[in-house]
Amino acid sequence: MAVISGAEYIDRINQLKSEIWIDGKKVEGLISNHPAFRGIMKSKAELYDLQKDIKWKEFLVHKDNKLQKEYGMSFLIPETRNDLAKRRKATQLWARHSAGLMGRSPDYMNTALSSFAASVHLLKDQKNCFPENILKVYEYAAERDFSFTHTFVNPQKNRSSLAFLDEDSTNARVVKETKDGIIVKGAKLLATQGGITDELIVFSSPGPIDAAEAHAFSIPSNTEGLKFICRRSFAANGPAYDSPLSGRFEEMDSVIVFDNVLVPWDRVFFYNNKEAADKFFVNSYFAPFTLHQIVSRQVVKTEFVLGLAQLIVETINISEYQHVQSKVAEIIKGLECAKALLTQSELEAAADQQGVMVPERTPLYVAVNMFQEIYPRFIEIIQLLGASGMVTLPEQTQFQAEIGEKLEHYLQAFEVGGRERVGIFNLAFDLCMSAFGSRQTLYEQFFFGDPVRLSQIIYHSYPKSGHVSFAKQFLDRK
């Protein structure tokens, strides 16, 4: 069962019957039939089906020669640069199926779990740490082709540096230890695809936190007392012509409430250990592994944005204008920079003492931080290129009505009729101006954290002394 089909994924999630709240009601019946989740679950199922397709299997499935088993490529712990290339190609194959719009495709958290498994040596012999549990969960998940959501962030009650002193904390925390496990109570943000994955990984972000909030574990999504409370849905449930993206790739985000949730001991990675929460997050391979997956996906997303921008240019025949060329060139430059940084991270990869091939972090940090800044500009560029065409968008039913013939004529563009032109601009609108599109922009702006903090990480971690010495040499020249 190491590689599942789309039907198996949907059936497994339906059987969980996790506690999911949306629009003031608890979801009843099959979650895959609910309008807020139907589209994204179908899109995820299509990704799993690609693993079963003989055309793509060699790119998406890894054969472990030692164990003589096949696993999804996202569970591969790389040992060579070729393994990194395999992971990149698998990520980008899946990303192309969603135009890079599915930020939480299964390979993201599978990559995170793999990074934890590759870093267990850091927790060895540490207080309240159970590295063997990470390996067990990793192996269990790989053999069953599990999908995960995760939550790292505390609610935005108090964002000051002294918030951890707040005695009335709403943050998820360990409130009791029992013979069966730890009891967790409180809340965390922001589980994307919460409720439609097999399991939930909880990991406390580094920083000044109470020891009771310093924990990491993985539990099934239907664990008793675990609640997924969703925001309002941005999924469009009308014709795909009107909303070609939001009906398929709206992932949903949820607040996680732990109502005295029992986490069994064999699912606890660590607890009540601030040092582990800080150091494991920072020193493990979480950053390089997941950033490699993120940037691989963002390259594909930029390719899609570039293609859409040029499609608009050609549809309304504006390629002769210099400002148009300059705007599209901005996207091209962003794409080529991201590709170069991704390649550089693989070229500078190095194996650790355990034989794990780790991509170089700095190019990946630069790439993801750059994308936080330039993606909103890409969206602005498409809006500027499309101008009034971004809002002159009659529905599909208008073209099917008696007035449709006139719309076909009066809304025509260069070499395309009105219906086709509106279809192209519907795609642009859904990416740039719908609720789904706006969430995509915010999502990329804060992907992997606050962009200012990421800039600080780059500044503090980058080896600058050699460059300073190089500059100083010119002071000594006579």
C-alpha positions as CSV (number, residue, x, y, z in Angstrom):
1,M,0.0,0.0,0.0
2,A,3.1,2.3,-0.1
3,V,1.7,4.3,-3.0
4,I,-2.1,4.9,-3.0
5,S,-4.6,6.0,-5.6
6,G,-6.8,9.0,-5.5
7,A,-9.8,6.9,-4.7
8,E,-8.0,5.4,-1.7
9,Y,-7.1,8.9,-0.5
10,I,-10.7,10.1,-0.6
11,D,-12.1,7.0,0.9
12,R,-9.5,7.1,3.8
13,I,-10.3,10.7,4.6
14,N,-14.1,10.1,4.4
15,Q,-13.8,7.2,6.9
16,L,-11.9,9.4,9.4
17,K,-15.0,11.5,10.1
18,S,-12.8,14.2,11.7
19,E,-14.5,17.0,13.6
20,I,-14.6,19.9,11.2
21,W,-16.6,23.1,11.7
22,I,-17.5,25.5,8.9
23,D,-20.3,28.1,8.6
24,G,-21.3,27.5,12.2
25,K,-22.0,23.8,11.6
26,K,-20.2,20.6,12.1
27,V,-19.6,18.8,8.9
28,E,-21.8,15.8,8.6
29,G,-21.7,13.1,5.9
30,L,-18.8,12.6,3.5
31,I,-16.3,15.4,3.7
32,S,-15.4,14.8,0.0
33,N,-19.0,15.9,-1.0
34,H,-18.9,19.1,1.0
35,P,-18.7,22.1,-1.4
36,A,-15.9,23.7,0.6
37,F,-13.7,20.6,0.3
38,R,-14.9,18.8,-2.8
39,G,-12.7,20.6,-5.3
40,I,-9.4,20.5,-3.4
41,M,-9.9,16.8,-2.5
42,K,-10.5,15.9,-6.1
43,S,-7.4,17.8,-7.1
44,K,-5.3,16.0,-4.4
45,A,-6.7,12.7,-5.6
46,E,-5.5,13.5,-9.1
47,L,-2.0,13.9,-7.7
48,Y,-2.1,10.5,-6.1
49,D,-3.4,9.0,-9.4
50,L,-0.3,10.4,-11.2
51,Q,1.8,8.1,-9.0
52,K,-0.1,5.1,-10.4
53,D,0.2,6.3,-14.0
54,I,3.0,4.4,-15.7
55,K,3.9,7.5,-17.6
56,W,4.9,9.4,-14.4
57,K,5.7,6.6,-11.9
58,E,9.5,6.8,-12.4
59,F,9.4,10.5,-11.4
60,L,7.0,10.2,-8.5
61,V,7.8,6.9,-6.9
62,H,11.1,5.9,-5.2
63,K,12.2,2.3,-4.9
64,D,14.2,1.5,-1.7
65,N,16.6,-1.1,-2.9
66,K,17.5,-2.1,0.7
67,L,13.9,-2.8,1.7
68,Q,12.7,-3.7,-1.7
69,K,9.7,-1.3,-1.3
70,E,8.3,1.6,-3.3
71,Y,7.5,4.9,-1.6
72,G,6.3,8.3,-2.8
73,M,9.3,10.4,-3.9
74,S,8.4,13.0,-1.3
75,F,9.4,10.5,1.5
76,L,12.9,10.1,0.0
77,I,15.7,11.2,2.3
78,P,18.4,12.2,-0.2
79,E,21.8,10.7,-0.1
80,T,23.2,12.2,-3.4
81,R,22.7,15.3,-5.5
82,N,20.8,13.0,-7.9
83,D,18.4,12.3,-5.1
84,L,17.8,16.0,-4.7
85,A,17.2,16.4,-8.4
86,K,14.7,13.5,-8.2
87,R,12.8,15.3,-5.4
88,R,12.8,18.6,-7.3
89,K,11.4,16.9,-10.5
90,A,8.7,15.1,-8.5
91,T,7.7,18.3,-6.7
92,Q,7.5,20.2,-10.0
93,L,5.6,17.5,-11.8
94,W,2.9,17.7,-9.1
95,A,3.1,21.5,-9.0
96,R,2.5,21.7,-12.7
97,H,-0.8,19.9,-12.2
98,S,-2.0,22.7,-10.0
99,A,0.1,25.6,-11.5
100,G,1.9,25.8,-8.2
101,L,-1.2,27.0,-6.5
102,M,-1.5,24.1,-4.1
103,G,0.9,25.3,-1.3
104,R,0.1,22.3,0.8
105,S,0.2,19.5,-1.7
106,P,1.1,16.2,0.1
107,D,4.8,16.5,-0.7
108,Y,5.2,19.6,1.5
109,M,4.6,18.0,4.8
110,N,6.0,14.7,3.7
111,T,9.2,16.6,3.1
112,A,9.0,18.1,6.5
113,L,8.5,14.8,8.2
114,S,11.5,13.4,6.2
115,S,13.6,16.3,7.4
116,F,12.7,15.4,11.0
117,A,13.6,11.8,10.4
118,A,16.9,12.8,9.0
119,S,17.7,14.9,12.0
120,V,16.8,12.6,14.9
121,H,20.4,12.5,16.1
122,L,19.9,16.0,17.4
123,L,17.4,14.8,20.0
124,K,19.3,11.8,21.2
125,D,19.7,11.6,25.0
126,Q,17.8,14.9,25.4
127,K,15.3,15.5,28.2
128,N,11.7,14.5,27.3
129,C,12.7,13.8,23.7
130,F,11.8,10.6,21.8
131,P,13.6,10.6,18.4
132,E,12.7,6.9,17.9
133,N,9.0,8.1,17.7
134,I,9.8,10.4,14.8
135,L,11.4,7.4,12.9
136,K,8.4,5.2,13.6
137,V,5.9,7.8,12.4
138,Y,8.0,8.5,9.3
139,E,8.2,4.8,8.4
140,Y,4.5,4.3,9.2
141,A,3.5,7.3,7.0
142,A,5.8,6.3,4.1
143,E,4.4,2.8,4.0
144,R,0.8,4.1,3.9
145,D,1.4,7.2,1.7
146,F,-0.1,9.5,4.3
147,S,-0.9,13.1,3.9
148,F,-0.4,15.7,6.7
149,T,-1.4,19.1,7.7
150,H,0.5,21.0,10.4
151,T,0.3,23.8,12.9
152,F,3.3,25.8,14.2
153,V,1.8,29.2,15.0
154,N,0.0,30.4,18.2
155,P,-3.1,32.6,18.0
156,Q,-2.5,36.3,17.5
157,K,-3.7,37.3,21.0
158,N,-0.5,39.1,22.0
159,R,2.5,39.4,19.7
160,S,4.8,41.2,22.1
161,S,8.2,39.8,23.0
162,L,6.8,39.2,26.6
163,A,3.6,37.4,25.5
164,F,4.9,34.1,27.0
165,L,4.4,35.6,30.5
166,D,0.7,35.8,30.0
167,E,-0.9,33.6,32.6
168,D,-4.2,33.4,30.6
169,S,-2.6,31.8,27.6
170,T,-4.8,30.5,24.8
171,N,-1.9,28.7,23.2
172,A,-1.9,24.9,22.9
173,R,0.0,23.5,25.9
174,V,0.6,20.3,27.9
175,V,-1.7,20.5,30.9
176,K,-1.2,16.9,32.2
177,E,1.0,13.8,31.9
178,T,-0.7,10.4,32.2
179,K,0.5,6.8,31.8
180,D,-1.0,6.9,28.3
181,G,0.5,10.1,27.1
182,I,0.3,13.9,27.4
183,I,-2.9,15.9,27.5
184,V,-2.9,19.1,25.3
185,K,-5.4,21.9,25.7
186,G,-5.6,25.2,23.8
187,A,-5.4,26.4,20.2
188,K,-3.0,26.9,17.3
189,L,-3.0,28.3,13.8
190,L,-3.1,27.8,10.8
191,A,-3.7,24.4,9.5
192,T,-4.1,24.6,5.8
193,Q,-6.1,21.6,4.5
194,G,-7.0,20.9,8.1
195,G,-9.4,18.0,8.3
196,I,-8.7,16.5,4.9
197,T,-5.4,14.9,5.7
198,D,-4.6,11.6,7.5
199,E,-2.7,13.3,10.3
200,L,-1.8,16.6,12.0
201,I,1.8,17.4,12.9
202,V,2.2,19.9,15.7
203,F,5.5,21.7,16.2
204,S,6.2,24.6,18.5
205,S,8.0,27.5,16.7
206,P,11.2,28.7,18.3
207,G,11.1,31.7,20.6
208,P,10.4,32.8,24.1
209,I,7.6,30.4,25.1
210,D,6.5,28.6,28.2
211,A,8.0,25.1,28.6
212,A,4.4,23.7,28.5
213,E,4.1,25.0,25.0
214,A,7.3,23.5,23.8
215,H,6.3,20.2,22.1
216,A,6.1,18.3,18.9
217,F,3.9,15.3,17.9
218,S,1.8,13.8,15.2
219,I,-1.8,12.5,15.7
220,P,-4.6,11.2,13.4
221,S,-7.0,14.0,12.3
222,N,-9.9,12.2,13.9
223,T,-8.3,12.1,17.4
224,E,-10.9,12.7,20.1
225,G,-11.1,16.3,21.2
226,L,-9.3,17.6,18.1
227,K,-11.4,20.3,16.3
228,F,-10.7,22.0,13.0
229,I,-12.6,25.3,12.9
230,C,-12.5,26.7,9.3
231,R,-12.6,30.2,7.9
232,R,-15.2,31.0,5.3
233,S,-14.7,29.1,2.1
234,F,-13.3,30.8,-1.0
235,A,-14.2,27.8,-3.2
236,A,-16.3,28.7,-6.2
237,N,-19.0,26.1,-6.9
238,G,-20.2,27.4,-10.2
239,P,-19.0,26.6,-13.7
240,A,-15.3,26.1,-14.1
241,Y,-15.4,28.7,-16.9
242,D,-16.3,31.5,-14.4
243,S,-13.8,30.4,-11.7
244,P,-11.2,28.1,-13.2
245,L,-8.9,28.0,-10.2
246,S,-10.8,28.6,-7.0
247,G,-13.2,25.7,-7.6
248,R,-10.2,23.3,-7.8
249,F,-7.4,24.6,-5.6
250,E,-9.0,26.4,-2.6
251,E,-7.2,24.6,0.2
252,M,-9.0,26.0,3.3
253,D,-7.3,27.1,6.5
254,S,-8.4,26.3,10.0
255,V,-7.9,27.1,13.6
256,I,-6.9,24.0,15.6
257,V,-8.6,23.5,19.0
258,F,-7.2,20.9,21.4
259,D,-10.0,20.1,23.8
260,N,-8.0,18.0,26.3
261,V,-6.5,15.9,23.5
262,L,-4.6,12.8,24.5
263,V,-1.4,12.4,22.6
264,P,-0.1,8.8,23.1
265,W,3.5,8.5,24.2
266,D,4.5,6.7,21.0
267,R,3.3,9.8,19.1
268,V,5.3,12.4,21.1
269,F,8.5,13.7,19.5
270,F,9.4,15.9,22.5
271,Y,7.5,17.9,25.2
272,N,8.2,20.4,28.0
273,N,11.6,21.2,26.4
274,K,12.2,24.8,25.2
275,E,15.7,24.0,24.1
276,A,14.5,21.2,21.9
277,A,11.8,23.5,20.4
278,D,14.4,26.1,19.6
279,K,17.4,24.1,18.5
280,F,15.6,21.2,16.6
281,F,13.6,23.7,14.5
282,V,16.7,25.7,13.7
283,N,19.4,23.1,13.5
284,S,17.4,20.2,11.9
285,Y,17.1,19.8,8.2
286,F,13.6,21.3,8.2
287,A,14.6,24.5,6.6
288,P,16.8,23.2,3.8
289,F,14.5,20.3,2.9
290,T,11.2,22.2,3.0
291,L,12.7,25.3,1.3
292,H,13.9,23.1,-1.5
293,Q,10.4,21.9,-2.0
294,I,8.9,25.4,-1.7
295,V,11.2,27.0,-4.2
296,S,10.7,24.1,-6.6
297,R,7.0,24.8,-6.5
298,Q,7.4,28.6,-6.7
299,V,9.4,28.2,-9.9
300,V,6.5,26.4,-11.5
301,K,4.0,29.0,-10.1
302,T,6.2,31.7,-11.7
303,E,6.2,29.9,-15.0
304,F,2.4,29.8,-14.9
305,V,2.2,33.6,-14.0
306,L,4.6,34.3,-16.9
307,G,2.5,32.2,-19.3
308,L,-0.7,34.0,-18.2
309,A,0.8,37.4,-18.5
310,Q,2.0,36.7,-22.0
311,L,-1.3,35.2,-22.9
312,I,-3.0,38.5,-22.0
313,V,-0.4,40.4,-24.0
314,E,-1.1,38.3,-27.1
315,T,-4.9,38.2,-26.6
316,I,-5.2,42.0,-26.7
317,N,-2.2,42.5,-29.0
318,I,-0.1,44.9,-26.8
319,S,3.4,43.4,-27.2
320,E,4.7,46.4,-29.2
321,Y,4.6,48.7,-26.2
322,Q,7.9,49.1,-24.3
323,H,6.2,49.3,-20.9
324,V,4.5,46.0,-21.5
325,Q,7.7,44.3,-22.5
326,S,9.4,45.7,-19.4
327,K,6.6,44.4,-17.1
328,V,6.8,40.9,-18.6
329,A,10.5,41.0,-18.4
330,E,10.2,41.5,-14.6
331,I,8.5,38.2,-14.3
332,I,11.1,36.6,-16.6
333,K,13.9,37.9,-14.4
334,G,12.2,36.6,-11.2
335,L,11.8,33.2,-12.8
336,E,15.4,32.9,-13.9
337,C,16.7,34.1,-10.5
338,A,14.6,31.5,-8.7
339,K,15.7,28.7,-11.0
340,A,19.4,29.7,-10.6
341,L,19.1,29.8,-6.8
342,L,17.4,26.4,-6.7
343,T,20.1,24.9,-8.9
344,Q,22.8,26.6,-6.8
345,S,21.4,25.0,-3.6
346,E,21.8,21.6,-5.2
347,L,25.3,22.3,-6.6
348,E,26.5,23.4,-3.1
349,A,24.7,20.5,-1.3
350,A,26.9,18.5,1.1
351,A,26.5,15.2,2.9
352,D,26.4,15.1,6.7
353,Q,28.0,12.5,8.9
354,Q,24.9,10.4,8.6
355,G,25.1,10.4,4.8
356,V,22.2,12.7,4.3
357,M,22.6,15.1,1.3
358,V,21.5,18.5,2.5
359,P,20.9,21.4,0.0
360,E,22.7,24.6,0.8
361,R,20.3,26.8,2.8
362,T,21.4,30.3,1.8
363,P,20.3,30.3,-1.9
364,L,17.0,28.8,-0.8
365,Y,16.4,31.5,1.9
366,V,17.2,34.2,-0.6
367,A,14.9,32.6,-3.2
368,V,11.9,32.3,-0.8
369,N,12.5,35.8,0.7
370,M,12.7,37.2,-2.9
371,F,9.5,35.5,-3.8
372,Q,7.7,37.1,-0.8
373,E,8.6,40.5,-2.3
374,I,8.1,39.9,-6.0
375,Y,4.9,37.7,-6.1
376,P,2.6,40.7,-5.2
377,R,4.4,42.6,-8.0
378,F,3.6,39.8,-10.4
379,I,0.0,40.0,-9.5
380,E,0.0,43.8,-10.0
381,I,1.6,43.3,-13.4
382,I,-1.2,41.1,-14.6
383,Q,-3.8,43.6,-13.3
384,L,-2.0,46.4,-15.1
385,L,-1.8,44.4,-18.4
386,G,-5.4,43.3,-18.2
387,A,-6.8,46.7,-17.0
388,S,-10.5,47.0,-17.6
389,G,-10.6,43.5,-19.1
390,M,-10.1,42.2,-15.5
391,V,-13.6,43.3,-14.6
392,T,-15.5,43.1,-17.9
393,L,-16.4,39.4,-17.3
394,P,-19.9,38.2,-18.0
395,E,-20.7,34.8,-16.6
396,Q,-20.9,31.6,-18.8
397,T,-24.7,31.8,-18.6
398,Q,-24.6,35.2,-20.4
399,F,-22.9,33.6,-23.4
400,Q,-25.5,30.8,-23.4
401,A,-28.4,33.3,-23.3
402,E,-30.0,35.2,-26.1
403,I,-27.6,38.0,-25.6
404,G,-24.6,35.7,-26.1
405,E,-24.1,36.3,-29.8
406,K,-23.7,40.1,-29.2
407,L,-21.2,39.4,-26.3
408,E,-19.2,37.1,-28.6
409,H,-18.9,40.0,-31.1
410,Y,-18.5,43.0,-28.8
411,L,-16.1,41.4,-26.4
412,Q,-13.8,39.9,-29.0
413,A,-10.1,40.4,-28.8
414,F,-7.2,40.0,-31.3
415,E,-8.0,36.9,-33.2
416,V,-10.3,35.4,-30.5
417,G,-14.0,35.7,-29.9
418,G,-15.6,37.2,-26.9
419,R,-16.2,33.9,-25.1
420,E,-12.6,32.9,-25.4
421,R,-11.3,36.3,-24.4
422,V,-13.5,36.4,-21.2
423,G,-12.3,32.8,-20.4
424,I,-8.7,34.0,-20.4
425,F,-9.4,37.0,-18.3
426,N,-11.5,34.8,-15.9
427,L,-8.3,32.9,-15.3
428,A,-6.4,36.1,-14.6
429,F,-9.2,37.4,-12.3
430,D,-9.3,34.2,-10.3
431,L,-5.5,34.4,-9.7
432,C,-5.4,38.1,-9.0
433,M,-8.7,39.5,-7.7
434,S,-11.0,36.8,-6.3
435,A,-11.0,35.9,-2.6
436,F,-9.0,32.9,-3.6
437,G,-6.5,35.0,-5.5
438,S,-6.1,37.5,-2.7
439,R,-5.4,34.7,-0.2
440,Q,-2.8,33.3,-2.6
441,T,-1.0,36.6,-2.6
442,L,-1.0,36.9,1.2
443,Y,0.0,33.3,1.5
444,E,3.1,33.8,-0.6
445,Q,4.0,37.0,1.2
446,F,4.3,35.2,4.5
447,F,5.3,31.7,3.3
448,F,8.0,30.4,5.7
449,G,7.5,33.3,8.0
450,D,7.8,37.1,8.3
451,P,9.8,38.4,5.4
452,V,11.7,40.8,7.7
453,R,12.7,37.9,10.0
454,L,13.8,35.9,7.0
455,S,16.0,38.9,5.9
456,Q,17.5,38.9,9.4
457,I,18.3,35.2,9.1
458,I,20.0,35.8,5.8
459,Y,22.0,38.7,7.2
460,H,23.1,36.9,10.4
461,S,23.9,33.6,8.7
462,Y,25.6,34.8,5.6
463,P,29.5,34.6,5.8
464,K,30.5,38.2,5.3
465,S,34.0,38.4,6.8
466,G,35.7,37.3,3.6
467,H,34.0,40.1,1.7
468,V,34.9,42.6,4.3
469,S,38.6,41.5,4.0
470,F,38.4,41.9,0.3
471,A,37.1,45.5,0.6
472,K,39.8,46.3,3.2
473,Q,42.5,45.1,0.9
474,F,42.0,48.3,-1.2
475,L,42.7,50.5,1.8
476,D,46.3,49.0,2.0
477,R,47.1,49.4,-1.6
478,K,49.8,52.1,-2.3
